[in-house]
């Protein structure tokens, strides 16, 4: 959505501020020929709306890419400590010996 907003903002800014520049040389964008008698006010407003859309798009992208707040640790635990698994076998933590489950020998492989 924000890339569409950025593209529309760029288009509005180019048309708005470009119409101001072209008016000085007695040219106009055909797309905006209906607004000739409203220049330079229309060009300024259209350009500012374009800049607002560009700024909104940039702000939305920054908000999306901002890091999410970290979850609070449960009482009695330190941040970053792993939570024990509720079901099945207990989760192994650092410093505890890990027991490996033995599987039967597969045919064709040496043990």
C-alpha positions as CSV (number, residue, x, y, z in Angstrom):
1,X,0.0,0.0,0.0
2,X,2.8,2.4,0.9
3,X,4.5,2.0,-2.5
4,X,1.3,3.0,-4.2
5,X,1.0,5.9,-1.9
6,X,4.6,6.9,-2.7
7,X,4.1,6.7,-6.4
8,X,0.9,8.8,-6.3
9,X,2.7,11.3,-4.1
10,X,5.6,11.6,-6.5
11,X,3.2,12.0,-9.4
12,X,1.2,14.8,-7.6
13,X,4.4,16.6,-6.6
14,X,5.8,16.4,-10.2
15,X,2.5,17.6,-11.7
16,X,2.0,20.3,-9.1
17,X,5.4,21.8,-9.0
18,X,6.0,21.1,-12.7
19,X,2.9,23.0,-13.6
20,X,4.3,26.0,-11.7
21,X,7.6,25.8,-13.6
22,X,5.9,25.3,-17.0
23,X,3.6,28.2,-16.4
24,X,6.6,30.5,-16.4
25,X,7.4,29.4,-20.0
26,X,3.7,29.5,-21.2
27,X,3.5,25.7,-21.3
28,X,1.2,23.3,-19.4
29,X,0.6,19.7,-18.8
30,X,-2.3,18.5,-21.0
31,X,-3.6,16.6,-18.0
32,X,-3.9,19.8,-16.1
33,X,-5.0,22.1,-18.9
34,X,-8.4,22.4,-17.2
35,X,-6.7,24.1,-14.2
36,X,-4.9,26.8,-16.2
37,X,-6.9,29.7,-14.7
38,X,-6.4,28.3,-11.2
39,X,-2.6,28.5,-11.3
40,X,-0.3,29.0,-9.4
41,X,-2.5,28.1,-6.4
42,X,-3.6,24.8,-7.8
43,X,0.0,23.8,-8.6
44,X,1.2,24.7,-5.1
45,X,-1.6,22.7,-3.4
46,X,-1.2,19.7,-5.7
47,X,2.6,19.7,-5.0
48,X,2.1,20.0,-1.3
49,X,-0.4,17.1,-1.3
50,X,2.1,15.0,-3.2
51,X,4.8,15.8,-0.6
52,X,2.4,14.9,2.2
53,X,1.7,11.5,0.5
54,X,5.4,10.9,0.2
55,X,6.0,11.8,3.8
56,X,3.1,9.5,4.9
57,X,4.5,6.6,2.9
58,X,8.0,7.1,4.4
59,X,6.5,7.2,7.9
60,X,4.5,4.0,7.3
61,X,7.6,2.2,6.1
62,X,9.5,3.3,9.2
63,X,6.8,2.2,11.5
64,X,6.6,-1.2,9.8
65,X,10.4,-1.7,10.0
66,X,10.7,-0.5,13.6
67,X,11.7,-3.4,16.0
68,X,8.8,-4.8,18.0
69,X,8.9,-4.4,21.8
70,X,10.4,-7.5,23.5
71,X,8.2,-9.6,25.7
72,X,8.5,-9.2,29.4
73,X,10.1,-12.0,31.3
74,X,7.9,-14.1,33.7
75,X,8.5,-13.5,37.4
76,X,11.6,-15.4,38.6
77,X,13.2,-15.5,35.1
78,X,15.8,-13.4,33.4
79,X,15.1,-11.8,30.0
80,X,16.3,-14.1,27.2
81,X,16.1,-17.3,29.3
82,X,14.2,-20.1,27.6
83,X,10.8,-21.1,28.8
84,X,10.4,-24.7,29.7
85,X,8.2,-26.8,27.3
86,X,4.9,-27.6,28.9
87,X,4.2,-30.9,27.2
88,X,6.3,-34.0,26.4
89,X,9.9,-34.2,27.4
90,X,11.5,-31.3,29.3
91,X,13.6,-29.0,27.3
92,X,17.4,-29.2,27.8
93,X,19.0,-26.0,29.0
94,X,22.7,-25.1,28.7
95,X,24.9,-26.7,31.3
96,X,22.7,-29.8,31.6
97,X,23.9,-33.0,30.0
98,X,21.8,-34.0,27.0
99,X,20.9,-37.6,26.7
100,X,20.7,-38.9,23.2
101,X,18.0,-41.3,22.2
102,X,19.3,-44.5,20.6
103,X,17.7,-45.6,17.3
104,X,17.9,-49.1,15.8
105,X,20.6,-49.7,13.2
106,X,19.4,-48.9,9.7
107,X,20.1,-51.6,7.1
108,X,23.1,-50.8,5.0
109,X,24.8,-48.5,7.5
110,X,27.6,-49.4,9.8
111,X,27.3,-48.8,13.5
